[in-house]
Amino acid sequence: MGVDIWCAEIILDLKQKYNDIELYCIIPFENQAEKWKNEHKLINNNILKNCNQKILLQKYFTSDYYIKRNKFLVEKSSVINMMKNII
């Protein structure tokens, strides 16, 4: 899988201890997990079921979907945006 999944699982664990933690799942395209192994689909479904919000970036696969996802994450990151104002 990857760091995204590991981080989401850590956040879900922390949400059980701290009520103010939220998990937002940025989904690059619909049916992203369609070709994944069943065990990975189950993990992904659990994360999506327990997150605070799901944001779908585009309906269909395109070769630049990770670039679009990463750009979205940087643009929406309050820490990054705050640092832009300092620099």
PDB file of N, CA, C and O in Angstrom:
ATOM      1  N   MET A   1       0.859  -1.170   0.000  1.00  0.00           N
ATOM      2  CA  MET A   1       0.000   0.000   0.000  1.00  0.00           C
ATOM      3  C   MET A   1       0.900   1.225   0.000  1.00  0.00           C
ATOM      4  O   MET A   1       1.666   1.415  -0.945  1.00  0.00           O
ATOM      5  N   GLY A   2       0.833   2.043   1.007  1.00  0.00           N
ATOM      6  CA  GLY A   2       1.685   3.221   0.995  1.00  0.00           C
ATOM      7  C   GLY A   2       1.522   4.072   2.229  1.00  0.00           C
ATOM      8  O   GLY A   2       0.757   3.752   3.139  1.00  0.00           O
ATOM      9  N   VAL A   3       2.251   5.151   2.237  1.00  0.00           N
ATOM     10  CA  VAL A   3       2.267   6.051   3.380  1.00  0.00           C
ATOM     11  C   VAL A   3       0.883   6.643   3.638  1.00  0.00           C
ATOM     12  O   VAL A   3       0.502   6.834   4.793  1.00  0.00           O
ATOM     13  N   ASP A   4       0.130   6.935   2.582  1.00  0.00           N
ATOM     14  CA  ASP A   4      -1.221   7.487   2.758  1.00  0.00           C
ATOM     15  C   ASP A   4      -2.074   6.572   3.635  1.00  0.00           C
ATOM     16  O   ASP A   4      -2.764   7.035   4.543  1.00  0.00           O
ATOM     17  N   ILE A   5      -2.019   5.282   3.357  1.00  0.00           N
ATOM     18  CA  ILE A   5      -2.825   4.311   4.097  1.00  0.00           C
ATOM     19  C   ILE A   5      -2.320   4.193   5.527  1.00  0.00           C
ATOM     20  O   ILE A   5      -3.111   4.164   6.470  1.00  0.00           O
ATOM     21  N   TRP A   6      -1.000   4.125   5.689  1.00  0.00           N
ATOM     22  CA  TRP A   6      -0.435   4.029   7.041  1.00  0.00           C
ATOM     23  C   TRP A   6      -0.852   5.230   7.881  1.00  0.00           C
ATOM     24  O   TRP A   6      -1.273   5.082   9.028  1.00  0.00           O
ATOM     25  N   CYS A   7      -0.733   6.413   7.303  1.00  0.00           N
ATOM     26  CA  CYS A   7      -1.100   7.630   8.036  1.00  0.00           C
ATOM     27  C   CYS A   7      -2.587   7.642   8.383  1.00  0.00           C
ATOM     28  O   CYS A   7      -2.966   8.025   9.490  1.00  0.00           O
ATOM     29  N   ALA A   8      -3.419   7.227   7.447  1.00  0.00           N
ATOM     30  CA  ALA A   8      -4.865   7.197   7.707  1.00  0.00           C
ATOM     31  C   ALA A   8      -5.178   6.248   8.861  1.00  0.00           C
ATOM     32  O   ALA A   8      -6.016   6.558   9.708  1.00  0.00           O
ATOM     33  N   GLU A   9      -4.513   5.097   8.901  1.00  0.00           N
ATOM     34  CA  GLU A   9      -4.745   4.147   9.987  1.00  0.00           C
ATOM     35  C   GLU A   9      -4.295   4.721  11.329  1.00  0.00           C
ATOM     36  O   GLU A   9      -4.948   4.502  12.349  1.00  0.00           O
ATOM     37  N   ILE A  10      -3.190   5.450  11.330  1.00  0.00           N
ATOM     38  CA  ILE A  10      -2.716   6.091  12.564  1.00  0.00           C
ATOM     39  C   ILE A  10      -3.716   7.148  13.017  1.00  0.00           C
ATOM     40  O   ILE A  10      -4.036   7.242  14.202  1.00  0.00           O
ATOM     41  N   ILE A  11      -4.206   7.942  12.072  1.00  0.00           N
ATOM     42  CA  ILE A  11      -5.196   8.979  12.411  1.00  0.00           C
ATOM     43  C   ILE A  11      -6.467   8.350  12.972  1.00  0.00           C
ATOM     44  O   ILE A  11      -7.028   8.861  13.941  1.00  0.00           O
ATOM     45  N   LEU A  12      -6.927   7.258  12.383  1.00  0.00           N
ATOM     46  CA  LEU A  12      -8.127   6.591  12.904  1.00  0.00           C
ATOM     47  C   LEU A  12      -7.903   6.094  14.324  1.00  0.00           C
ATOM     48  O   LEU A  12      -8.809   6.173  15.153  1.00  0.00           O
ATOM     49  N   ASP A  13      -6.712   5.584  14.620  1.00  0.00           N
ATOM     50  CA  ASP A  13      -6.399   5.176  15.998  1.00  0.00           C
ATOM     51  C   ASP A  13      -6.413   6.379  16.935  1.00  0.00           C
ATOM     52  O   ASP A  13      -6.960   6.301  18.035  1.00  0.00           O
ATOM     53  N   LEU A  14      -5.820   7.481  16.509  1.00  0.00           N
ATOM     54  CA  LEU A  14      -5.782   8.685  17.340  1.00  0.00           C
ATOM     55  C   LEU A  14      -7.174   9.275  17.559  1.00  0.00           C
ATOM     56  O   LEU A  14      -7.456   9.838  18.617  1.00  0.00           O
ATOM     57  N   LYS A  15      -8.045   9.142  16.549  1.00  0.00           N
ATOM     58  CA  LYS A  15      -9.425   9.653  16.680  1.00  0.00           C
ATOM     59  C   LYS A  15     -10.161   8.982  17.826  1.00  0.00           C
ATOM     60  O   LYS A  15     -11.059   9.581  18.417  1.00  0.00           O
ATOM     61  N   GLN A  16      -9.797   7.754  18.148  1.00  0.00           N
ATOM     62  CA  GLN A  16     -10.450   7.052  19.256  1.00  0.00           C
ATOM     63  C   GLN A  16     -10.058   7.664  20.602  1.00  0.00           C
ATOM     64  O   GLN A  16     -10.820   7.579  21.565  1.00  0.00           O
ATOM     65  N   LYS A  17      -8.875   8.279  20.674  1.00  0.00           N
ATOM     66  CA  LYS A  17      -8.399   8.893  21.918  1.00  0.00           C
ATOM     67  C   LYS A  17      -8.740  10.375  21.993  1.00  0.00           C
ATOM     68  O   LYS A  17      -9.020  10.900  23.071  1.00  0.00           O
ATOM     69  N   TYR A  18      -8.715  11.048  20.848  1.00  0.00           N
ATOM     70  CA  TYR A  18      -8.877  12.501  20.806  1.00  0.00           C
ATOM     71  C   TYR A  18     -10.009  12.853  19.847  1.00  0.00           C
ATOM     72  O   TYR A  18      -9.914  12.615  18.643  1.00  0.00           O
ATOM     73  N   ASN A  19     -11.068  13.414  20.389  1.00  0.00           N
ATOM     74  CA  ASN A  19     -12.276  13.694  19.598  1.00  0.00           C
ATOM     75  C   ASN A  19     -12.098  14.791  18.560  1.00  0.00           C
ATOM     76  O   ASN A  19     -12.867  14.862  17.601  1.00  0.00           O
ATOM     77  N   ASP A  20     -11.100  15.643  18.733  1.00  0.00           N
ATOM     78  CA  ASP A  20     -10.975  16.785  17.825  1.00  0.00           C
ATOM     79  C   ASP A  20     -10.117  16.492  16.591  1.00  0.00           C
ATOM     80  O   ASP A  20      -9.923  17.375  15.755  1.00  0.00           O
ATOM     81  N   ILE A  21      -9.609  15.284  16.467  1.00  0.00           N
ATOM     82  CA  ILE A  21      -8.827  14.908  15.285  1.00  0.00           C
ATOM     83  C   ILE A  21      -9.784  14.487  14.164  1.00  0.00           C
ATOM     84  O   ILE A  21     -10.738  13.742  14.387  1.00  0.00           O
ATOM     85  N   GLU A  22      -9.505  14.978  12.966  1.00  0.00           N
ATOM     86  CA  GLU A  22     -10.346  14.644  11.819  1.00  0.00           C
ATOM     87  C   GLU A  22      -9.494  14.047  10.702  1.00  0.00           C
ATOM     88  O   GLU A  22      -8.317  14.373  10.554  1.00  0.00           O
ATOM     89  N   LEU A  23     -10.111  13.176   9.932  1.00  0.00           N
ATOM     90  CA  LEU A  23      -9.441  12.561   8.787  1.00  0.00           C
ATOM     91  C   LEU A  23     -10.235  12.884   7.527  1.00  0.00           C
ATOM     92  O   LEU A  23     -11.419  12.563   7.415  1.00  0.00           O
ATOM     93  N   TYR A  24      -9.559  13.522   6.589  1.00  0.00           N
ATOM     94  CA  TYR A  24     -10.152  13.826   5.292  1.00  0.00           C
ATOM     95  C   TYR A  24      -9.457  12.953   4.254  1.00  0.00           C
ATOM     96  O   TYR A  24      -8.229  12.938   4.175  1.00  0.00           O
ATOM     97  N   CYS A  25     -10.227  12.239   3.470  1.00  0.00           N
ATOM     98  CA  CYS A  25      -9.676  11.353   2.441  1.00  0.00           C
ATOM     99  C   CYS A  25      -9.824  12.011   1.080  1.00  0.00           C
ATOM    100  O   CYS A  25     -10.932  12.302   0.631  1.00  0.00           O
ATOM    101  N   ILE A  26      -8.697  12.240   0.436  1.00  0.00           N
ATOM    102  CA  ILE A  26      -8.679  12.831  -0.890  1.00  0.00           C
ATOM    103  C   ILE A  26      -8.551  11.684  -1.883  1.00  0.00           C
ATOM    104  O   ILE A  26      -7.509  11.033  -1.962  1.00  0.00           O
ATOM    105  N   ILE A  27      -9.604  11.444  -2.629  1.00  0.00           N
ATOM    106  CA  ILE A  27      -9.668  10.321  -3.563  1.00  0.00           C
ATOM    107  C   ILE A  27      -9.377  10.856  -4.959  1.00  0.00           C
ATOM    108  O   ILE A  27     -10.137  11.669  -5.483  1.00  0.00           O
ATOM    109  N   PRO A  28      -8.270  10.399  -5.568  1.00  0.00           N
ATOM    110  CA  PRO A  28      -7.878  10.958  -6.870  1.00  0.00           C
ATOM    111  C   PRO A  28      -8.903  10.737  -7.977  1.00  0.00           C
ATOM    112  O   PRO A  28      -9.136  11.626  -8.796  1.00  0.00           O
ATOM    113  N   PHE A  29      -9.519   9.551  -8.005  1.00  0.00           N
ATOM    114  CA  PHE A  29     -10.543   9.262  -9.014  1.00  0.00           C
ATOM    115  C   PHE A  29     -11.428   8.134  -8.508  1.00  0.00           C
ATOM    116  O   PHE A  29     -11.019   7.321  -7.679  1.00  0.00           O
ATOM    117  N   GLU A  30     -12.652   8.104  -9.027  1.00  0.00           N
ATOM    118  CA  GLU A  30     -13.603   7.068  -8.642  1.00  0.00           C
ATOM    119  C   GLU A  30     -13.038   5.685  -8.951  1.00  0.00           C
ATOM    120  O   GLU A  30     -12.317   5.502  -9.932  1.00  0.00           O
ATOM    121  N   ASN A  31     -13.367   4.735  -8.120  1.00  0.00           N
ATOM    122  CA  ASN A  31     -12.933   3.341  -8.304  1.00  0.00           C
ATOM    123  C   ASN A  31     -11.416   3.173  -8.269  1.00  0.00           C
ATOM    124  O   ASN A  31     -10.878   2.266  -8.904  1.00  0.00           O
ATOM    125  N   GLN A  32     -10.735   4.027  -7.544  1.00  0.00           N
ATOM    126  CA  GLN A  32      -9.280   3.952  -7.436  1.00  0.00           C
ATOM    127  C   GLN A  32      -8.830   2.568  -6.950  1.00  0.00           C
ATOM    128  O   GLN A  32      -7.832   2.035  -7.435  1.00  0.00           O
ATOM    129  N   ALA A  33      -9.555   1.996  -6.010  1.00  0.00           N
ATOM    130  CA  ALA A  33      -9.142   0.732  -5.397  1.00  0.00           C
ATOM    131  C   ALA A  33      -9.667  -0.498  -6.139  1.00  0.00           C
ATOM    132  O   ALA A  33      -9.498  -1.622  -5.667  1.00  0.00           O
ATOM    133  N   GLU A  34     -10.285  -0.300  -7.268  1.00  0.00           N
ATOM    134  CA  GLU A  34     -10.936  -1.395  -7.997  1.00  0.00           C
ATOM    135  C   GLU A  34     -10.004  -2.571  -8.291  1.00  0.00           C
ATOM    136  O   GLU A  34     -10.433  -3.722  -8.207  1.00  0.00           O
ATOM    137  N   LYS A  35      -8.761  -2.316  -8.628  1.00  0.00           N
ATOM    138  CA  LYS A  35      -7.834  -3.387  -9.004  1.00  0.00           C
ATOM    139  C   LYS A  35      -6.915  -3.814  -7.854  1.00  0.00           C
ATOM    140  O   LYS A  35      -5.997  -4.610  -8.055  1.00  0.00           O
ATOM    141  N   TRP A  36      -7.160  -3.292  -6.665  1.00  0.00           N
ATOM    142  CA  TRP A  36      -6.334  -3.638  -5.519  1.00  0.00           C
ATOM    143  C   TRP A  36      -6.662  -5.041  -5.024  1.00  0.00           C
ATOM    144  O   TRP A  36      -7.729  -5.578  -5.324  1.00  0.00           O
ATOM    145  N   LYS A  37      -5.737  -5.632  -4.262  1.00  0.00           N
ATOM    146  CA  LYS A  37      -5.988  -6.919  -3.613  1.00  0.00           C
ATOM    147  C   LYS A  37      -7.142  -6.748  -2.630  1.00  0.00           C
ATOM    148  O   LYS A  37      -7.357  -5.658  -2.100  1.00  0.00           O
ATOM    149  N   ASN A  38      -7.883  -7.830  -2.390  1.00  0.00           N
ATOM    150  CA  ASN A  38      -9.047  -7.769  -1.495  1.00  0.00           C
ATOM    151  C   ASN A  38      -8.689  -7.251  -0.111  1.00  0.00           C
ATOM    152  O   ASN A  38      -9.437  -6.457   0.459  1.00  0.00           O
ATOM    153  N   GLU A  39      -7.555  -7.686   0.444  1.00  0.00           N
ATOM    154  CA  GLU A  39      -7.180  -7.231   1.784  1.00  0.00           C
ATOM    155  C   GLU A  39      -6.945  -5.724   1.809  1.00  0.00           C
ATOM    156  O   GLU A  39      -7.260  -5.067   2.801  1.00  0.00           O
ATOM    157  N   HIS A  40      -6.397  -5.171   0.730  1.00  0.00           N
ATOM    158  CA  HIS A  40      -6.171  -3.732   0.651  1.00  0.00           C
ATOM    159  C   HIS A  40      -7.491  -2.981   0.449  1.00  0.00           C
ATOM    160  O   HIS A  40      -7.669  -1.877   0.965  1.00  0.00           O
ATOM    161  N   LYS A  41      -8.403  -3.581  -0.295  1.00  0.00           N
ATOM    162  CA  LYS A  41      -9.732  -2.980  -0.458  1.00  0.00           C
ATOM    163  C   LYS A  41     -10.447  -2.885   0.884  1.00  0.00           C
ATOM    164  O   LYS A  41     -11.095  -1.879   1.173  1.00  0.00           O
ATOM    165  N   LEU A  42     -10.332  -3.932   1.708  1.00  0.00           N
ATOM    166  CA  LEU A  42     -10.980  -3.921   3.028  1.00  0.00           C
ATOM    167  C   LEU A  42     -10.413  -2.815   3.909  1.00  0.00           C
ATOM    168  O   LEU A  42     -11.157  -2.114   4.594  1.00  0.00           O
ATOM    169  N   ILE A  43      -9.098  -2.666   3.886  1.00  0.00           N
ATOM    170  CA  ILE A  43      -8.457  -1.593   4.667  1.00  0.00           C
ATOM    171  C   ILE A  43      -8.934  -0.241   4.166  1.00  0.00           C
ATOM    172  O   ILE A  43      -9.309   0.622   4.960  1.00  0.00           O
ATOM    173  N   ASN A  44      -8.922  -0.054   2.864  1.00  0.00           N
ATOM    174  CA  ASN A  44      -9.360   1.202   2.260  1.00  0.00           C
ATOM    175  C   ASN A  44     -10.823   1.500   2.597  1.00  0.00           C
ATOM    176  O   ASN A  44     -11.162   2.630   2.949  1.00  0.00           O
ATOM    177  N   ASN A  45     -11.677   0.499   2.489  1.00  0.00           N
ATOM    178  CA  ASN A  45     -13.098   0.698   2.799  1.00  0.00           C
ATOM    179  C   ASN A  45     -13.296   1.090   4.250  1.00  0.00           C
ATOM    180  O   ASN A  45     -14.145   1.929   4.551  1.00  0.00           O
ATOM    181  N   ASN A  46     -12.525   0.495   5.161  1.00  0.00           N
ATOM    182  CA  ASN A  46     -12.622   0.848   6.572  1.00  0.00           C
ATOM    183  C   ASN A  46     -12.213   2.302   6.799  1.00  0.00           C
ATOM    184  O   ASN A  46     -12.854   3.027   7.560  1.00  0.00           O
ATOM    185  N   ILE A  47     -11.149   2.712   6.137  1.00  0.00           N
ATOM    186  CA  ILE A  47     -10.697   4.093   6.261  1.00  0.00           C
ATOM    187  C   ILE A  47     -11.777   5.048   5.739  1.00  0.00           C
ATOM    188  O   ILE A  47     -12.115   6.028   6.402  1.00  0.00           O
ATOM    189  N   LEU A  48     -12.309   4.761   4.566  1.00  0.00           N
ATOM    190  CA  LEU A  48     -13.334   5.630   3.983  1.00  0.00           C
ATOM    191  C   LEU A  48     -14.598   5.664   4.830  1.00  0.00           C
ATOM    192  O   LEU A  48     -15.252   6.702   4.935  1.00  0.00           O
ATOM    193  N   LYS A  49     -14.940   4.533   5.434  1.00  0.00           N
ATOM    194  CA  LYS A  49     -16.134   4.465   6.273  1.00  0.00           C
ATOM    195  C   LYS A  49     -15.977   5.312   7.543  1.00  0.00           C
ATOM    196  O   LYS A  49     -16.958   5.850   8.058  1.00  0.00           O
ATOM    197  N   ASN A  50     -14.760   5.427   8.036  1.00  0.00           N
ATOM    198  CA  ASN A  50     -14.526   6.092   9.317  1.00  0.00           C
ATOM    199  C   ASN A  50     -13.913   7.479   9.209  1.00  0.00           C
ATOM    200  O   ASN A  50     -13.629   8.105  10.230  1.00  0.00           O
ATOM    201  N   CYS A  51     -13.705   7.969   8.001  1.00  0.00           N
ATOM    202  CA  CYS A  51     -13.139   9.310   7.864  1.00  0.00           C
ATOM    203  C   CYS A  51     -14.237  10.361   8.061  1.00  0.00           C
ATOM    204  O   CYS A  51     -15.427  10.049   8.020  1.00  0.00           O
ATOM    205  N   ASN A  52     -13.821  11.588   8.273  1.00  0.00           N
ATOM    206  CA  ASN A  52     -14.782  12.677   8.461  1.00  0.00           C
ATOM    207  C   ASN A  52     -15.366  13.157   7.144  1.00  0.00           C
ATOM    208  O   ASN A  52     -16.537  13.530   7.067  1.00  0.00           O
ATOM    209  N   GLN A  53     -14.544  13.145   6.117  1.00  0.00           N
ATOM    210  CA  GLN A  53     -15.033  13.620   4.821  1.00  0.00           C
ATOM    211  C   GLN A  53     -14.225  12.980   3.701  1.00  0.00           C
ATOM    212  O   GLN A  53     -13.014  12.792   3.815  1.00  0.00           O
ATOM    213  N   LYS A  54     -14.917  12.651   2.622  1.00  0.00           N
ATOM    214  CA  LYS A  54     -14.291  12.136   1.404  1.00  0.00           C
ATOM    215  C   LYS A  54     -14.400  13.214   0.324  1.00  0.00           C
ATOM    216  O   LYS A  54     -15.468  13.787   0.104  1.00  0.00           O
ATOM    217  N   ILE A  55     -13.283  13.478  -0.341  1.00  0.00           N
ATOM    218  CA  ILE A  55     -13.266  14.469  -1.410  1.00  0.00           C
ATOM    219  C   ILE A  55     -12.782  13.775  -2.680  1.00  0.00           C
ATOM    220  O   ILE A  55     -11.632  13.343  -2.759  1.00  0.00           O
ATOM    221  N   LEU A  56     -13.652  13.670  -3.658  1.00  0.00           N
ATOM    222  CA  LEU A  56     -13.324  13.046  -4.938  1.00  0.00           C
ATOM    223  C   LEU A  56     -12.841  14.134  -5.890  1.00  0.00           C
ATOM    224  O   LEU A  56     -13.559  15.100  -6.148  1.00  0.00           O
ATOM    225  N   LEU A  57     -11.621  13.979  -6.414  1.00  0.00           N
ATOM    226  CA  LEU A  57     -11.051  15.010  -7.284  1.00  0.00           C
ATOM    227  C   LEU A  57     -11.501  14.907  -8.728  1.00  0.00           C
ATOM    228  O   LEU A  57     -11.687  15.928  -9.389  1.00  0.00           O
ATOM    229  N   GLN A  58     -11.678  13.700  -9.228  1.00  0.00           N
ATOM    230  CA  GLN A  58     -12.143  13.545 -10.603  1.00  0.00           C
ATOM    231  C   GLN A  58     -12.811  12.188 -10.752  1.00  0.00           C
ATOM    232  O   GLN A  58     -12.534  11.255  -9.998  1.00  0.00           O
ATOM    233  N   LYS A  59     -13.679  12.097 -11.719  1.00  0.00           N
ATOM    234  CA  LYS A  59     -14.461  10.876 -11.910  1.00  0.00           C
ATOM    235  C   LYS A  59     -13.639   9.742 -12.518  1.00  0.00           C
ATOM    236  O   LYS A  59     -13.785   8.588 -12.114  1.00  0.00           O
ATOM    237  N   TYR A  60     -12.780  10.057 -13.482  1.00  0.00           N
ATOM    238  CA  TYR A  60     -12.078   9.018 -14.233  1.00  0.00           C
ATOM    239  C   TYR A  60     -10.566   9.097 -14.045  1.00  0.00           C
ATOM    240  O   TYR A  60     -10.015  10.141 -13.695  1.00  0.00           O
ATOM    241  N   PHE A  61      -9.920   7.971 -14.286  1.00  0.00           N
ATOM    242  CA  PHE A  61      -8.466   7.882 -14.245  1.00  0.00           C
ATOM    243  C   PHE A  61      -7.847   8.733 -15.340  1.00  0.00           C
ATOM    244  O   PHE A  61      -8.317   8.737 -16.478  1.00  0.00           O
ATOM    245  N   THR A  62      -6.797   9.450 -14.991  1.00  0.00           N
ATOM    246  CA  THR A  62      -5.920  10.102 -15.962  1.00  0.00           C
ATOM    247  C   THR A  62      -4.486   9.858 -15.485  1.00  0.00           C
ATOM    248  O   THR A  62      -4.263   9.606 -14.301  1.00  0.00           O
ATOM    249  N   SER A  63      -3.538   9.930 -16.378  1.00  0.00           N
ATOM    250  CA  SER A  63      -2.156   9.600 -16.021  1.00  0.00           C
ATOM    251  C   SER A  63      -1.545  10.573 -15.008  1.00  0.00           C
ATOM    252  O   SER A  63      -0.543  10.252 -14.368  1.00  0.00           O
ATOM    253  N   ASP A  64      -2.133  11.739 -14.862  1.00  0.00           N
ATOM    254  CA  ASP A  64      -1.594  12.736 -13.928  1.00  0.00           C
ATOM    255  C   ASP A  64      -2.389  12.831 -12.620  1.00  0.00           C
ATOM    256  O   ASP A  64      -2.331  13.846 -11.927  1.00  0.00           O
ATOM    257  N   TYR A  65      -3.128  11.776 -12.289  1.00  0.00           N
ATOM    258  CA  TYR A  65      -3.994  11.870 -11.109  1.00  0.00           C
ATOM    259  C   TYR A  65      -3.220  12.096  -9.821  1.00  0.00           C
ATOM    260  O   TYR A  65      -3.715  12.807  -8.947  1.00  0.00           O
ATOM    261  N   TYR A  66      -2.019  11.520  -9.657  1.00  0.00           N
ATOM    262  CA  TYR A  66      -1.252  11.762  -8.428  1.00  0.00           C
ATOM    263  C   TYR A  66      -0.743  13.199  -8.369  1.00  0.00           C
ATOM    264  O   TYR A  66      -0.685  13.792  -7.291  1.00  0.00           O
ATOM    265  N   ILE A  67      -0.379  13.756  -9.501  1.00  0.00           N
ATOM    266  CA  ILE A  67       0.061  15.151  -9.534  1.00  0.00           C
ATOM    267  C   ILE A  67      -1.086  16.054  -9.101  1.00  0.00           C
ATOM    268  O   ILE A  67      -0.893  16.973  -8.305  1.00  0.00           O
ATOM    269  N   LYS A  68      -2.284  15.792  -9.628  1.00  0.00           N
ATOM    270  CA  LYS A  68      -3.456  16.593  -9.258  1.00  0.00           C
ATOM    271  C   LYS A  68      -3.773  16.440  -7.779  1.00  0.00           C
ATOM    272  O   LYS A  68      -4.102  17.418  -7.108  1.00  0.00           O
ATOM    273  N   ARG A  69      -3.675  15.203  -7.263  1.00  0.00           N
ATOM    274  CA  ARG A  69      -3.940  14.952  -5.845  1.00  0.00           C
ATOM    275  C   ARG A  69      -2.925  15.688  -4.974  1.00  0.00           C
ATOM    276  O   ARG A  69      -3.294  16.343  -4.000  1.00  0.00           O
ATOM    277  N   ASN A  70      -1.649  15.579  -5.329  1.00  0.00           N
ATOM    278  CA  ASN A  70      -0.602  16.225  -4.542  1.00  0.00           C
ATOM    279  C   ASN A  70      -0.739  17.743  -4.557  1.00  0.00           C
ATOM    280  O   ASN A  70      -0.551  18.399  -3.532  1.00  0.00           O
ATOM    281  N   LYS A  71      -1.062  18.294  -5.711  1.00  0.00           N
ATOM    282  CA  LYS A  71      -1.271  19.746  -5.818  1.00  0.00           C
ATOM    283  C   LYS A  71      -2.434  20.179  -4.930  1.00  0.00           C
ATOM    284  O   LYS A  71      -2.342  21.191  -4.236  1.00  0.00           O
ATOM    285  N   PHE A  72      -3.513  19.429  -4.948  1.00  0.00           N
ATOM    286  CA  PHE A  72      -4.670  19.728  -4.103  1.00  0.00           C
ATOM    287  C   PHE A  72      -4.257  19.726  -2.630  1.00  0.00           C
ATOM    288  O   PHE A  72      -4.616  20.635  -1.881  1.00  0.00           O
ATOM    289  N   LEU A  73      -3.504  18.709  -2.219  1.00  0.00           N
ATOM    290  CA  LEU A  73      -3.078  18.607  -0.815  1.00  0.00           C
ATOM    291  C   LEU A  73      -2.231  19.803  -0.400  1.00  0.00           C
ATOM    292  O   LEU A  73      -2.423  20.354   0.684  1.00  0.00           O
ATOM    293  N   VAL A  74      -1.311  20.199  -1.242  1.00  0.00           N
ATOM    294  CA  VAL A  74      -0.455  21.336  -0.913  1.00  0.00           C
ATOM    295  C   VAL A  74      -1.275  22.616  -0.852  1.00  0.00           C
ATOM    296  O   VAL A  74      -1.103  23.420   0.065  1.00  0.00           O
ATOM    297  N   GLU A  75      -2.165  22.813  -1.819  1.00  0.00           N
ATOM    298  CA  GLU A  75      -2.979  24.027  -1.838  1.00  0.00           C
ATOM    299  C   GLU A  75      -3.902  24.131  -0.634  1.00  0.00           C
ATOM    300  O   GLU A  75      -4.199  25.235  -0.177  1.00  0.00           O
ATOM    301  N   LYS A  76      -4.358  23.000  -0.115  1.00  0.00           N
ATOM    302  CA  LYS A  76      -5.298  23.016   0.998  1.00  0.00           C
ATOM    303  C   LYS A  76      -4.631  22.893   2.359  1.00  0.00           C
ATOM    304  O   LYS A  76      -5.302  22.967   3.387  1.00  0.00           O
ATOM    305  N   SER A  77      -3.327  22.708   2.374  1.00  0.00           N
ATOM    306  CA  SER A  77      -2.612  22.528   3.637  1.00  0.00           C
ATOM    307  C   SER A  77      -2.454  23.863   4.345  1.00  0.00           C
ATOM    308  O   SER A  77      -1.820  24.775   3.815  1.00  0.00           O
ATOM    309  N   SER A  78      -3.021  23.987   5.530  1.00  0.00           N
ATOM    310  CA  SER A  78      -2.924  25.245   6.276  1.00  0.00           C
ATOM    311  C   SER A  78      -1.498  25.507   6.732  1.00  0.00           C
ATOM    312  O   SER A  78      -1.081  26.664   6.800  1.00  0.00           O
ATOM    313  N   VAL A  79      -0.741  24.464   7.045  1.00  0.00           N
ATOM    314  CA  VAL A  79       0.643  24.653   7.461  1.00  0.00           C
ATOM    315  C   VAL A  79       1.462  25.186   6.300  1.00  0.00           C
ATOM    316  O   VAL A  79       2.230  26.133   6.470  1.00  0.00           O
ATOM    317  N   ILE A  80       1.313  24.600   5.136  1.00  0.00           N
ATOM    318  CA  ILE A  80       2.044  25.067   3.961  1.00  0.00           C
ATOM    319  C   ILE A  80       1.611  26.479   3.608  1.00  0.00           C
ATOM    320  O   ILE A  80       2.453  27.332   3.327  1.00  0.00           O
ATOM    321  N   ASN A  81       0.305  26.738   3.617  1.00  0.00           N
ATOM    322  CA  ASN A  81      -0.197  28.063   3.275  1.00  0.00           C
ATOM    323  C   ASN A  81       0.298  29.098   4.278  1.00  0.00           C
ATOM    324  O   ASN A  81       0.620  30.223   3.895  1.00  0.00           O
ATOM    325  N   MET A  82       0.360  28.734   5.552  1.00  0.00           N
ATOM    326  CA  MET A  82       0.840  29.651   6.561  1.00  0.00           C
ATOM    327  C   MET A  82       2.325  29.971   6.309  1.00  0.00           C
ATOM    328  O   MET A  82       2.746  31.119   6.453  1.00  0.00           O
ATOM    329  N   MET A  83       3.106  28.960   5.934  1.00  0.00           N
ATOM    330  CA  MET A  83       4.523  29.160   5.676  1.00  0.00           C
ATOM    331  C   MET A  83       4.752  30.037   4.447  1.00  0.00           C
ATOM    332  O   MET A  83       5.719  30.797   4.394  1.00  0.00           O
ATOM    333  N   LYS A  84       3.857  29.930   3.452  1.00  0.00           N
ATOM    334  CA  LYS A  84       3.987  30.763   2.251  1.00  0.00           C
ATOM    335  C   LYS A  84       3.925  32.237   2.632  1.00  0.00           C
ATOM    336  O   LYS A  84       4.619  33.061   2.037  1.00  0.00           O
ATOM    337  N   ASN A  85       3.093  32.577   3.628  1.00  0.00           N
ATOM    338  CA  ASN A  85       2.938  33.956   4.057  1.00  0.00           C
ATOM    339  C   ASN A  85       4.166  34.466   4.788  1.00  0.00           C
ATOM    340  O   ASN A  85       4.429  35.668   4.796  1.00  0.00           O
ATOM    341  N   ILE A  86       4.917  33.567   5.399  1.00  0.00           N
ATOM    342  CA  ILE A  86       6.115  33.955   6.144  1.00  0.00           C
ATOM    343  C   ILE A  86       7.296  34.168   5.205  1.00  0.00           C
ATOM    344  O   ILE A  86       8.097  35.084   5.391  1.00  0.00           O
ATOM    345  N   ILE A  87       7.392  33.308   4.195  1.00  0.00           N
ATOM    346  CA  ILE A  87       8.566  33.352   3.302  1.00  0.00           C
ATOM    347  C   ILE A  87       8.476  34.509   2.337  1.00  0.00           C
ATOM    348  O   ILE A  87       9.373  34.699   1.515  1.00  0.00           O
TER     349      ILE A  87
END
